[in-house]
Amino acid sequence: MVGYTESLTDPSYEGQILVLTYPLIGNYGVPERPASLDTRPAQFESSPIHVLALVVGYYSEDFSHFLANSSLGAWLKENGIPALFG
C-alpha cells in the first residue's frame, strides 16, 4: 500500500483522474518539496504531480505528521490540480 503522495507523483497515472477510496485522505499532509522539479523528494515517485485530477470520499483539512510541510489541498492548489471530495 502506498500513500497519496506516491500515487499522485507516480508517472504511470499521467493524465488520469485518480479516485482514492481509503477513508482518511489528507490526514498526514505533504512533506517538504524542493524548489526544483529536478530533485525527487524521498517520499515521492517523481517530482511533479502526474494526475489530471483527484477524487476522494473524505478529505481531512487537518494534518498531523512530523514531516508534513503543508496540506494536501495546498499542494494540489499550488500545482493547479482540481480535486473533489464528498
Steps between C-alpha positions, in 0.01 A plus 500: 500500500629847415397843617335772299827688442647194327184443295469861386863513388503157332571549126276203413197714594592776250186678377257283698240592762605322818220375729604408855255299710694480827305703762792707634644720227697809596553409865881486482556801271776526242875501567722789398565520128817635343471821298633325190305229321836341416530367857275214610392501865551169682125446559404562135519286186606807298505876556190622312141391557398287203125455551247718320268523804430337838170366638465386863208403720625680812768766525660608826617863498676442833833323455741374759832342412851600601611519134195698383571841354156579354156354446407281207254768384769769500736279299232422243412870473869594452510262206162588347355153559120499552359277772155393619391343827175396656 
